[in-house]
Amino acid sequence: MNQLLSCLRAVAEPTRLRLLSLCAEGDMTVSELTQILGQSQPRVSRHLKLLCDSGLLDRFREGSRVFYRFADDNAASGGVARQLVALIPEDDFQRALDRKQLAEIKRARAAEAEAYFRANAAQWDRVRSLHIDESDVERALMDAFPAHAEDLLDIGTGTGRMLQLFADRVDRGIGIDSSRDMLSVARAKLEADGNRHCHVRHGDMYRLAMADASHDVVVIHQVMHYADRPEALISEAARVLRPDSILLIVDFAPHDLEKLRTEHAHLRLGFSDSEIFDWCTRAGLEPGRVRNLPGGPLTVKLWSATRKPVNAGTPIGRQERATLERVD
């Protein structure tokens, strides 16, 4: 009851209720909210602090920017926030004005993201031309992905494609990336698709700001070859997986295209099954099937592994891993 009373006190003021309603539409910066409300930044920041202190909003930083969003649905206050916003009439005059200005901000975001994507699409297209069509990779991922998952984590989310792909299969999705430009693209795409249950945030893939055993599926899609510590990346992914949950890794089989190092900053020229299996096993994961997707000249591979349940017994050895089923 105390939590509910705290939430009700926090929104019992017109500006704070407007702020809560706006954050229901997606991630918002202080400057964006200030622009819509027409109030000073210190005043808006004070209101936002009260909403965060009550647990209705979450605050997170991306470089010089600070974003605000609805509290996690897993928290009691997250559910209260959604119920409170649902009580605001859809035809409320002030809400309609705020949404109109928010639409302008979202259009500007989308234009900025599209400009960045156009400027960088050429280099991505050059790499894509070396391997199998991405739609084939996505079909393989869809086959390996559970029919339903509560919490998805996409490490190295880039433009947020994995969140888009699995949005209808998850209750919540989070994408982590170190590139703020990429996050701008991903955020615009998710907003355009209306995927409000999926978010992106800036973060370190080796030190995820997430609790142990907090996700049902973790995806690492075409990220490992950029990692200077791929084993540490798998270990961190394993840490946030719940028991009996799944890790999906997409990357290249070993190859000798040195130009990918010099022209596209690849640190590793593909990975062998034994490498991936050894890293997974050391992280407490049970290696699963491998899907080979040959291209020209690069072959894309999809590895899966599951988090062992508590007290699952002794990790499997090298001989057992060598006989695991593979699907070509």
C-alpha positions in Angstrom: 0.0 0.0 0.0 2.9 2.4 0.8 4.2 2.0 -2.8 0.8 2.8 -4.3 0.4 5.9 -2.1 3.9 7.1 -3.1 2.9 6.7 -6.8 -0.4 8.5 -6.4 1.3 11.4 -4.6 3.9 11.6 -7.4 1.3 12.1 -10.1 -1.0 14.3 -8.2 0.2 17.4 -10.1 -0.6 18.3 -13.8 2.9 18.6 -15.1 4.0 15.2 -13.6 0.9 13.5 -15.0 1.8 15.0 -18.4 5.4 13.7 -18.1 4.2 10.2 -17.2 1.8 10.2 -20.2 4.6 11.3 -22.6 7.1 8.7 -21.3 4.4 6.1 -22.0 5.0 6.8 -25.7 8.7 5.8 -25.6 12.1 6.9 -24.3 12.3 10.7 -23.8 15.2 13.1 -23.0 15.0 16.0 -20.6 15.4 18.5 -23.5 12.6 16.8 -25.5 10.2 16.9 -22.5 11.2 20.5 -21.8 10.4 21.4 -25.4 7.0 19.9 -25.3 6.0 21.2 -21.9 7.4 24.7 -22.5 8.9 24.8 -19.0 12.4 25.4 -17.8 14.8 22.4 -17.7 15.4 22.7 -13.9 11.6 22.6 -13.2 11.1 19.6 -15.5 14.1 17.8 -14.0 12.6 18.3 -10.5 9.3 16.8 -11.6 11.1 13.9 -13.2 13.1 13.2 -10.1 9.9 12.9 -8.1 8.5 10.4 -10.6 11.7 8.4 -10.5 11.9 8.4 -6.7 8.4 7.0 -6.6 9.4 4.2 -9.0 7.1 5.3 -11.8 9.9 6.2 -14.2 13.4 4.8 -14.8 16.3 7.1 -15.6 19.4 6.1 -17.6 22.3 8.0 -19.2 23.7 7.8 -22.7 26.8 9.9 -22.9 25.7 13.5 -22.4 22.0 12.6 -22.8 19.7 11.4 -20.0 16.6 9.3 -21.0 13.5 8.6 -19.1 11.1 5.7 -19.6 8.3 3.8 -17.8 9.5 1.6 -14.9 10.1 -2.0 -15.8 6.9 -4.0 -16.0 8.4 -6.5 -13.5 8.3 -3.8 -10.8 5.1 -3.2 -9.0 5.3 0.5 -9.8 5.7 -0.3 -13.5 2.2 -1.7 -13.5 0.8 1.2 -11.5 2.3 3.6 -14.1 0.5 2.0 -17.0 -2.8 1.9 -15.1 -2.5 5.6 -14.2 -1.9 6.6 -17.8 -4.7 4.4 -19.0 -7.1 6.5 -16.8 -6.3 9.6 -18.8 -9.0 10.1 -21.5 -7.8 9.6 -25.0 -9.6 12.8 -26.1 -8.1 15.0 -23.3 -7.2 18.3 -24.9 -3.8 18.7 -23.2 -2.8 15.1 -24.0 -3.7 15.7 -27.6 -1.5 18.8 -27.8 1.4 17.0 -26.1 1.1 14.1 -28.5 1.1 16.4 -31.5 4.4 18.0 -30.4 5.8 14.5 -29.6 5.0 13.4 -33.1 7.2 16.3 -34.5 10.1 15.2 -32.3 9.7 11.6 -33.4 9.8 12.7 -37.1 13.0 14.6 -36.4 14.5 11.5 -34.7 13.5 9.3 -37.7 15.0 11.7 -40.2 18.3 11.9 -38.2 18.5 8.1 -38.0 17.7 7.6 -41.7 20.5 10.1 -42.6 23.0 8.1 -40.5 21.8 4.8 -42.0 22.2 6.1 -45.5 25.7 7.4 -44.8 26.8 4.0 -43.4 24.7 1.5 -45.4 27.3 1.1 -48.1 29.9 -0.6 -45.9 27.3 -2.9 -44.4 26.1 -3.9 -47.9 29.7 -4.7 -48.9 30.0 -7.2 -46.1 26.5 -8.7 -46.6 27.4 -9.4 -50.2 30.1 -11.8 -49.0 27.7 -14.2 -47.3 24.2 -15.7 -47.4 21.2 -13.4 -47.6 20.3 -12.0 -44.2 16.7 -13.2 -44.6 17.9 -16.8 -44.6 19.8 -16.1 -41.4 16.7 -14.6 -39.8 14.6 -17.6 -40.8 17.2 -19.9 -39.0 17.0 -17.7 -36.0 13.2 -17.8 -36.0 13.3 -21.6 -36.0 15.7 -21.6 -33.1 13.9 -18.9 -31.1 11.3 -20.0 -28.5 7.6 -19.6 -29.4 7.3 -17.2 -26.4 9.8 -15.6 -24.0 9.3 -13.1 -21.3 12.6 -11.2 -21.5 14.9 -10.9 -24.5 18.3 -9.3 -24.4 20.1 -8.4 -27.7 23.8 -7.7 -27.1 25.2 -5.4 -29.7 21.8 -4.5 -31.0 23.0 -2.2 -33.8 19.9 -1.0 -35.6 17.6 -3.0 -33.4 16.8 -5.6 -36.0 16.7 -8.5 -33.6 14.2 -6.7 -31.4 12.0 -6.0 -34.4 12.2 -9.6 -35.6 11.2 -11.1 -32.2 8.9 -8.3 -30.9 5.7 -10.5 -31.3 7.3 -13.4 -29.4 8.5 -11.5 -26.2 6.9 -9.6 -23.4 9.9 -7.3 -23.0 13.0 -6.8 -25.2 16.2 -4.8 -24.4 19.0 -4.0 -26.9 22.5 -3.0 -25.7 25.0 -1.2 -27.9 28.0 1.0 -27.4 27.2 3.2 -30.5 24.9 6.1 -29.7 24.4 6.6 -33.5 23.2 3.0 -33.9 20.9 3.4 -30.8 19.3 6.4 -32.5 18.6 4.3 -35.5 17.2 1.5 -33.4 15.1 3.7 -31.3 13.5 5.4 -34.3 12.7 2.0 -35.9 11.1 0.6 -32.8 9.0 3.7 -32.4 7.9 3.5 -36.0 6.8 -0.1 -35.5 5.0 0.7 -32.3 7.1 -1.7 -30.3 6.8 0.0 -27.0 7.7 -3.1 -25.0 11.2 -3.1 -26.6 13.9 -0.6 -25.6 17.5 0.1 -26.4 20.2 1.5 -24.1 23.9 2.4 -24.2 26.0 -0.2 -22.4 29.2 -2.2 -22.1 28.6 -5.7 -23.4 31.3 -7.1 -21.0 29.6 -5.5 -17.9 25.9 -5.6 -18.4 23.9 -3.5 -16.0 21.5 -6.3 -15.4 20.7 -8.8 -12.7 21.8 -12.4 -12.7 19.3 -14.8 -14.2 17.1 -12.0 -15.6 16.5 -13.1 -19.2 15.0 -16.0 -21.1 16.8 -15.5 -24.4 20.1 -13.7 -25.2 21.0 -13.0 -28.8 24.5 -12.1 -30.0 24.1 -11.4 -33.7 27.2 -10.6 -35.8 29.0 -9.1 -32.8 31.6 -11.7 -31.8 34.0 -10.8 -34.6 34.3 -7.3 -33.2 34.9 -8.5 -29.6 38.5 -8.4 -28.2 37.3 -10.8 -25.4 34.7 -13.1 -27.0 34.9 -15.6 -24.1 34.2 -12.8 -21.6 31.2 -11.8 -23.8 29.7 -15.3 -23.7 30.4 -15.5 -19.9 28.5 -12.3 -19.3 25.6 -13.4 -21.5 25.4 -16.7 -19.5 25.3 -14.7 -16.3 22.0 -13.0 -17.2 20.4 -16.1 -18.5 17.7 -17.9 -16.4 18.0 -21.7 -15.9 16.9 -23.6 -19.0 17.0 -20.5 -21.1 18.8 -20.1 -24.4 21.8 -18.2 -25.9 21.8 -17.8 -29.7 25.0 -16.7 -31.4 25.3 -15.8 -35.1 28.7 -15.2 -36.6 31.1 -16.4 -39.3 32.9 -19.7 -39.7 36.7 -19.4 -39.8 37.8 -17.7 -43.0 40.9 -15.9 -44.4 39.4 -12.6 -45.7 42.0 -10.3 -44.1 40.4 -7.2 -45.7 37.6 -7.5 -43.2 40.2 -6.6 -40.5 41.6 -3.6 -42.4 38.4 -2.3 -44.0 35.7 -3.2 -41.5 37.5 -3.5 -38.1 36.8 -7.2 -37.6 39.1 -8.5 -34.8 38.4 -12.2 -35.5 38.1 -14.0 -38.8 35.4 -16.3 -37.7 35.0 -19.0 -35.0 35.2 -22.7 -34.9 32.6 -24.9 -33.2 35.2 -26.1 -30.7 36.0 -22.5 -29.6 32.3 -21.6 -29.1 31.6 -24.9 -27.3 34.5 -24.5 -25.0 33.6 -21.0 -24.1 29.9 -21.9 -23.5 30.9 -24.9 -21.3 33.2 -22.8 -19.2 30.4 -20.3 -18.7 28.1 -23.0 -17.4 26.1 -23.5 -20.7 25.1 -26.7 -22.4 26.1 -26.4 -26.1 23.3 -27.3 -28.5 22.8 -27.5 -32.2 24.8 -25.7 -34.9 23.3 -24.4 -38.1 25.6 -23.9 -41.1 24.5 -21.4 -43.7 27.0 -21.4 -46.5 27.5 -18.3 -48.6 30.1 -17.0 -51.0 32.8 -16.9 -49.7 31.7 -16.6 -46.1 29.7 -19.2 -44.2 27.4 -17.9 -41.4 26.9 -20.1 -38.4 24.2 -20.2 -35.7 25.2 -21.7 -32.4 22.8 -22.3 -29.6 23.4 -23.1 -25.9 21.2 -23.4 -22.9 21.7 -22.4 -19.3 22.0 -25.5 -17.1 19.5 -25.8 -14.3 20.8 -25.5 -10.8 22.6 -28.7 -9.7 22.5 -30.0 -13.2 25.6 -32.1 -12.7 29.0 -32.3 -14.4 29.6 -30.2 -17.6 29.8 -32.3 -20.8 33.2 -33.1 -22.0 35.0 -32.7 -25.4 34.0 -36.1 -26.7 30.3 -35.5 -26.0 30.5 -32.0 -27.6 32.0 -33.6 -30.7 28.9 -35.8 -31.1 26.3 -33.1 -30.6 23.7 -33.0 -33.4 24.4 -30.5 -36.2 21.9 -29.3 -38.7 23.4 -28.2 -42.0 
